[in-house]
Amino acid sequence: MAKRKRRNGPVAKPAASLPPIAPGLVSPTRRVPAEIERPPYGVSGDPGPSVSSLVRTPDEIAAMRRTGAAAAEILLRAGELVEPGITTDEIDSVVHDLSVEMGGYPSPLNYRGYPKSVCTSVNEVICHGIPDSRPLADGDIINIDVTLFREGVHGDTSATFLVGDVAPDSRRLVEVTLESLMLAIAAVRPGGPVRDIGQAIDPHAAKHRLGVVREFIGHGVGTEFHTNLQIPHYYDRRLTTPIEIGTSFTIEPMLTLGGPEAAMWDDGWTAVTIDGTRTAQFEHTLLMTEAGAERLTVTAAGECAHDRLPAAAPEPVAVFGATFSETLASGDRDIPT
């Protein structure tokens, strides 16, 4: 007979985010100049079946470093816009224009019919929120997910930003989600199984009583927006696919204050927590090297939007021999070994 673990009093159920997010008005789709190279789905909306190798060539790796750096710069610029009163449609406009100015195509645009150039997910929206006329309010949190297609490859990155004065539980959610990403990056090794990622994230989320979304996962990325490689953020011992040297992929954990179960809006894109509790996400495009995972979505100076999170310094966590705080402070392009 098992012994029941003693509880230190009742655990408070996380409250739903109020008022709930409601759809706003969606402006017309923005145009991309004809001279900008488009991904295969740019016109048709259909990416077709994945046929890309999971491992990148040297030329593709060089292009992904340049494209990832540009995507990181766009996300930094988008994050600087975040304040009470700005609409997500205005953020979309800036991301779209910056993508074009940098000679790229905003990858979300027309991917399976997605109508905008960036994903903006506010409060209880898990991912794929469509930019619209709703202004951000003091106390909101917003994930901005930028992907750029340039030189025949994609660079995919996201960060969750605080809007004004944010409640402690939401700040903790954002901090722990970023910590989870860094732990997962530190956990992957050349030839190691995909399950190592979830094995790093799951216990850290559980320690802080946060949920891990299972319906949406990371993925291979390169010449295609999504390759056949799947990167779950939860632990499952059956996930034995090895991550070989030269593989490019994303890690993008989505954590929740309450239950991780998702529901979809009628627009077919916007995923929200069923219980209405808040959720956060951070993402990098990564390249597996002999030394471990290299972050491709940082600027030429080694910066990314994650570094500018205006939150209390998190508890130090080991990342390839350095602490999490030291890694952020160093601005190193590669995870230290």
C-alpha positions as CSV (number, residue, x, y, z in Angstrom):
1,M,0.0,0.0,0.0
2,A,1.4,3.3,-1.1
3,K,1.7,6.2,1.4
4,R,0.0,9.4,0.5
5,K,2.3,12.4,0.4
6,R,1.5,14.9,3.1
7,R,0.5,18.3,1.7
8,N,1.4,21.6,3.3
9,G,-2.2,22.9,3.2
10,P,-4.4,23.4,0.1
11,V,-2.9,24.4,-3.2
12,A,-4.6,27.4,-4.7
13,K,-6.0,26.9,-8.2
14,P,-4.5,29.4,-10.7
15,A,-7.0,32.0,-11.7
16,A,-8.0,32.5,-15.3
17,S,-6.6,35.6,-17.0
18,L,-9.3,38.3,-16.9
19,P,-10.8,39.8,-19.0
20,P,-10.3,37.0,-21.5
21,I,-8.7,37.8,-24.8
22,A,-11.3,38.3,-27.6
23,P,-10.7,38.6,-31.3
24,G,-10.3,42.1,-32.7
25,L,-10.4,43.4,-36.2
26,V,-7.8,41.9,-38.6
27,S,-6.5,44.4,-41.2
28,P,-5.8,43.4,-44.8
29,T,-2.8,41.1,-45.5
30,R,0.4,43.1,-46.2
31,R,2.1,42.9,-49.5
32,V,5.7,41.7,-50.2
33,P,7.6,43.3,-53.1
34,A,7.9,41.0,-56.2
35,E,11.7,41.1,-56.0
36,I,11.8,39.4,-52.6
37,E,12.4,35.6,-52.7
38,R,9.4,33.6,-51.5
39,P,9.2,30.2,-49.9
40,P,7.3,27.6,-51.9
41,Y,4.0,28.3,-50.1
42,G,4.3,32.1,-50.6
43,V,1.8,32.1,-53.4
44,S,-0.2,28.9,-52.9
45,G,-0.3,28.7,-49.1
46,D,0.6,25.0,-49.3
47,P,4.1,24.0,-48.1
48,G,3.6,20.5,-49.4
49,P,5.1,17.4,-47.8
50,S,8.5,17.7,-46.2
51,V,11.3,16.4,-48.4
52,S,14.3,18.2,-46.8
53,S,17.2,16.5,-45.2
54,L,17.4,17.1,-41.4
55,V,21.1,17.8,-41.7
56,R,22.2,21.1,-43.3
57,T,25.0,21.6,-45.8
58,P,27.9,24.0,-45.0
59,D,26.3,26.7,-47.3
60,E,22.9,26.3,-45.7
61,I,24.5,26.6,-42.2
62,A,26.2,29.8,-43.2
63,A,22.9,31.2,-44.6
64,M,21.0,30.1,-41.5
65,R,23.5,32.0,-39.3
66,R,22.9,35.2,-41.3
67,T,19.1,34.7,-41.5
68,G,18.9,33.8,-37.8
69,A,20.8,37.0,-36.9
70,A,18.4,39.1,-39.0
71,A,15.4,37.4,-37.3
72,A,16.9,38.1,-33.9
73,E,17.3,41.7,-34.8
74,I,13.7,41.9,-35.9
75,L,12.5,40.4,-32.6
76,L,14.6,42.8,-30.6
77,R,13.1,45.7,-32.5
78,A,9.6,44.3,-32.1
79,G,10.1,43.9,-28.4
80,E,11.0,47.5,-28.0
81,L,7.5,48.4,-29.2
82,V,5.8,46.6,-26.4
83,E,3.9,49.0,-24.1
84,P,0.3,49.5,-23.0
85,G,-1.8,50.9,-25.8
86,I,0.0,49.5,-28.9
87,T,-2.0,47.1,-31.0
88,T,-0.7,43.7,-32.2
89,D,-1.5,44.9,-35.7
90,E,1.0,47.7,-35.3
91,I,3.6,45.2,-34.2
92,D,2.8,43.1,-37.3
93,S,3.3,46.1,-39.5
94,V,6.8,46.8,-38.1
95,V,7.8,43.2,-38.3
96,H,6.6,43.0,-41.9
97,D,8.4,46.2,-42.9
98,L,11.7,45.1,-41.2
99,S,11.6,41.7,-42.8
100,V,11.3,43.3,-46.3
101,E,14.0,45.9,-45.5
102,M,16.4,43.1,-44.6
103,G,15.7,41.4,-47.9
104,G,13.6,38.7,-46.5
105,Y,10.1,37.2,-46.5
106,P,8.1,37.0,-43.2
107,S,7.7,33.2,-43.0
108,P,4.3,33.0,-41.3
109,L,2.6,35.0,-44.1
110,N,0.3,32.7,-46.1
111,Y,1.8,29.6,-44.5
112,R,-1.3,27.3,-44.8
113,G,-3.2,30.5,-45.2
114,Y,-2.0,32.4,-42.1
115,P,-3.0,36.0,-42.8
116,K,-0.2,38.0,-41.1
117,S,3.6,38.3,-40.9
118,V,4.1,37.5,-37.2
119,C,2.4,35.6,-34.4
120,T,1.3,37.6,-31.4
121,S,0.0,35.6,-28.5
122,V,-1.3,37.5,-25.5
123,N,-2.0,36.1,-21.9
124,E,-3.9,32.8,-22.3
125,V,-3.1,32.5,-26.0
126,I,-0.6,29.6,-26.2
127,C,0.6,30.3,-29.8
128,H,-0.3,31.4,-33.3
129,G,-2.3,34.5,-32.2
130,I,-3.3,36.6,-35.2
131,P,-2.3,40.3,-34.9
132,D,-5.4,42.5,-34.7
133,S,-6.8,45.8,-33.4
134,R,-6.7,44.9,-29.7
135,P,-4.4,47.3,-27.8
136,L,-2.1,45.8,-25.2
137,A,-3.1,46.5,-21.6
138,D,-1.0,47.2,-18.5
139,G,-0.3,43.8,-16.9
140,D,-0.5,41.7,-20.1
141,I,2.2,39.4,-21.3
142,I,2.8,38.8,-25.0
143,N,4.7,36.3,-27.0
144,I,6.1,37.6,-30.3
145,D,7.1,34.9,-32.7
146,V,9.2,36.0,-35.6
147,T,10.4,33.8,-38.5
148,L,12.3,35.2,-41.5
149,F,12.9,33.4,-44.9
150,R,16.0,34.6,-46.6
151,E,18.8,33.0,-48.8
152,G,16.6,29.9,-49.1
153,V,16.4,29.2,-45.3
154,H,14.2,30.1,-42.3
155,G,15.2,31.6,-38.9
156,D,12.6,31.1,-36.2
157,T,12.6,32.8,-32.8
158,S,10.2,34.1,-30.1
159,A,10.1,35.8,-26.7
160,T,7.5,36.7,-24.2
161,F,7.5,40.3,-23.1
162,L,6.0,42.0,-20.1
163,V,3.5,44.9,-20.7
164,G,3.8,47.5,-18.0
165,D,3.3,46.4,-14.4
166,V,2.9,42.6,-14.5
167,A,1.7,40.5,-11.6
168,P,4.3,38.3,-9.8
169,D,2.8,35.0,-10.9
170,S,2.9,36.0,-14.5
171,R,6.5,37.3,-14.1
172,R,7.4,33.9,-12.5
173,L,5.8,32.1,-15.4
174,V,7.9,34.1,-17.9
175,E,11.1,33.6,-16.0
176,V,10.7,29.9,-15.6
177,T,9.8,29.4,-19.2
178,L,13.0,31.1,-20.3
179,E,14.9,29.0,-17.8
180,S,13.3,25.9,-19.3
181,L,14.5,26.8,-22.7
182,M,18.1,27.3,-21.5
183,L,18.0,24.0,-19.6
184,A,16.8,22.2,-22.7
185,I,19.5,23.8,-24.9
186,A,22.1,22.7,-22.3
187,A,20.7,19.1,-22.3
188,V,21.1,18.3,-26.0
189,R,24.3,16.5,-27.2
190,P,25.4,15.3,-30.6
191,G,23.6,12.1,-31.3
192,G,21.6,12.3,-28.1
193,P,17.9,11.4,-28.2
194,V,15.1,14.0,-28.6
195,R,13.7,13.0,-25.2
196,D,16.6,14.7,-23.5
197,I,14.8,18.0,-24.2
198,G,11.6,17.1,-22.4
199,Q,13.6,15.5,-19.6
200,A,15.2,18.9,-18.9
201,I,11.9,20.9,-19.2
202,D,9.4,18.7,-17.4
203,P,10.9,18.5,-13.9
204,H,11.8,22.2,-13.9
205,A,8.2,23.1,-14.8
206,A,6.9,20.7,-12.2
207,K,9.1,22.2,-9.6
208,H,7.4,25.5,-10.1
209,R,3.9,23.9,-10.5
210,L,3.6,24.9,-14.2
211,G,2.1,22.9,-17.0
212,V,3.9,21.9,-20.2
213,V,1.9,22.2,-23.4
214,R,1.9,18.9,-25.3
215,E,-0.2,19.8,-28.4
216,F,2.4,22.2,-29.9
217,I,6.0,21.2,-30.3
218,G,9.3,22.3,-31.7
219,H,10.5,21.2,-35.1
220,G,13.2,20.8,-37.6
221,V,13.8,24.0,-39.6
222,G,16.1,25.0,-42.5
223,T,15.2,25.1,-46.2
224,E,11.7,24.3,-45.0
225,F,9.7,26.1,-42.3
226,H,8.9,22.7,-40.6
227,T,10.8,19.5,-41.4
228,N,9.8,16.0,-40.3
229,L,11.8,16.3,-37.1
230,Q,9.5,16.7,-34.1
231,I,10.7,18.2,-30.8
232,P,8.3,17.6,-27.9
233,H,8.9,19.6,-24.8
234,Y,7.6,16.9,-22.5
235,Y,9.4,13.7,-21.5
236,D,8.6,10.5,-23.2
237,R,11.2,7.7,-23.0
238,R,10.1,6.5,-26.5
239,L,11.4,9.7,-28.2
240,T,14.7,8.1,-29.2
241,T,15.3,10.0,-32.5
242,P,19.0,11.1,-32.3
243,I,19.9,14.7,-33.1
244,E,22.9,14.4,-35.3
245,I,25.6,17.0,-35.9
246,G,24.4,19.4,-38.6
247,T,20.8,19.1,-37.6
248,S,18.9,22.4,-37.4
249,F,15.8,22.6,-35.2
250,T,13.8,24.7,-32.7
251,I,13.2,24.4,-29.0
252,E,10.2,26.5,-28.0
253,P,8.7,25.4,-24.7
254,M,5.2,26.7,-23.8
255,L,4.4,26.6,-20.1
256,T,1.2,27.4,-18.3
257,L,0.1,28.7,-14.9
258,G,-2.7,26.2,-14.9
259,G,-3.6,23.2,-17.1
260,P,-1.8,22.8,-20.4
261,E,-4.8,21.6,-22.4
262,A,-5.5,23.7,-25.5
263,A,-8.6,24.8,-27.4
264,M,-8.7,26.4,-30.8
265,W,-10.6,29.5,-31.9
266,D,-12.8,29.5,-34.9
267,D,-10.1,31.2,-36.9
268,G,-8.3,27.8,-37.0
269,W,-5.0,29.3,-35.7
270,T,-5.4,30.9,-32.2
271,A,-4.7,28.2,-29.5
272,V,-5.7,29.1,-25.9
273,T,-5.6,27.3,-22.6
274,I,-8.9,25.7,-21.8
275,D,-8.9,27.0,-18.3
276,G,-8.0,30.5,-19.3
277,T,-4.8,30.6,-17.4
278,R,-1.8,32.4,-18.8
279,T,1.0,30.9,-20.8
280,A,4.5,31.9,-21.9
281,Q,6.9,30.7,-24.6
282,F,10.6,31.3,-25.7
283,E,12.2,29.9,-28.8
284,H,15.6,29.6,-30.5
285,T,16.6,28.1,-33.8
286,L,19.6,25.8,-33.0
287,L,22.3,23.9,-34.8
288,M,23.8,20.7,-33.4
289,T,27.6,21.0,-33.4
290,E,30.3,18.8,-31.9
291,A,30.3,21.1,-28.9
292,G,26.5,21.1,-28.4
293,A,23.7,23.3,-29.6
294,E,24.6,26.6,-31.2
295,R,22.0,29.4,-31.1
296,L,21.5,30.6,-34.6
297,T,18.9,33.3,-33.7
298,V,21.2,35.8,-32.1
299,T,22.5,39.0,-33.6
300,A,26.0,39.3,-35.0
301,A,26.9,40.8,-31.6
302,G,25.5,37.7,-29.8
303,E,22.3,39.4,-28.5
304,C,18.7,38.3,-28.5
305,A,15.5,39.5,-27.0
306,H,15.7,37.0,-24.2
307,D,18.6,38.9,-22.7
308,R,16.5,42.0,-22.2
309,L,13.7,40.4,-20.2
310,P,13.0,43.0,-17.4
311,A,12.6,40.5,-14.7
312,A,14.3,39.6,-11.5
313,A,17.5,37.6,-12.0
314,P,16.5,33.9,-12.0
315,E,18.1,31.2,-9.8
316,P,21.4,30.2,-11.5
317,V,21.2,27.0,-13.5
318,A,24.1,25.1,-15.1
319,V,24.4,25.5,-18.8
320,F,27.4,23.6,-20.2
321,G,29.6,24.6,-17.2
322,A,28.3,28.2,-16.9
323,T,25.3,29.4,-15.0
324,F,22.2,30.6,-16.7
325,S,22.8,34.1,-15.5
326,E,26.4,34.1,-16.7
327,T,25.3,32.8,-20.1
328,L,22.8,35.6,-20.6
329,A,25.4,38.2,-19.4
330,S,28.1,36.9,-21.6
331,G,26.2,37.3,-24.9
332,D,28.2,34.3,-26.3
333,R,26.9,33.1,-29.6
334,D,27.5,29.4,-28.8
335,I,26.5,27.7,-25.6
336,P,29.7,27.5,-23.5
337,T,31.3,24.1,-23.1
